[in-house]
Amino acid sequence: QVQLVESGGGLVQPGDSLRLSCAASGFTSAYYTIGWFRQAPGKEREGVSYISNLNTYTYYADSVKGRFTISRDNAKNTVYLQMNSLKPEDTAVYYCALASGLLARAIMGAPGRYPYWGQGTQVTVSS
C-alpha cells in the first residue's frame, strides 16, 4: 500500500521560508515521479514542481520559479520542497503525489497522472 506523508507546513510571514517534506513508502516501482501540487480555496489544484528518482530533471511552475527548489533523498524515499521568499499568493494546501515510472515532461503537471496522493499540509503566508 503506497503511502505519502507530507510535513513542514505552517503559518509564516511574507518573505519567510518553509521546507516541505514528502515521505513515500509501500511502492515497488524502481522508478517514479513525485509532484508537488497546491490548492487554494476556491481554486483548482495546480502543479508546482516535479522530480523523478532517476534523473536530475526538475520542473517548476512559472509562479514559483526562482523561489522554490525541489530535491530528493532516494535513500530516505523523501522529496523536499524548499520554499523561499514566500508570498501571500502561495497560501494553499500543498500535496505531494506519486506516479510509477518516469512521466514525460508534457504530462508531469497533470494531476490525473498521479494515482497516489498525500493528505496535504497547509501553508499560510500572511502578515
Summary of the structure (lengths in Angstrom):
residues: 127
radius of gyration: 13.6
end to end distance: 40.1
largest distance: 43.3
contacts: 371
relative contact order: 0.32
helix: 9%
strand: 49%
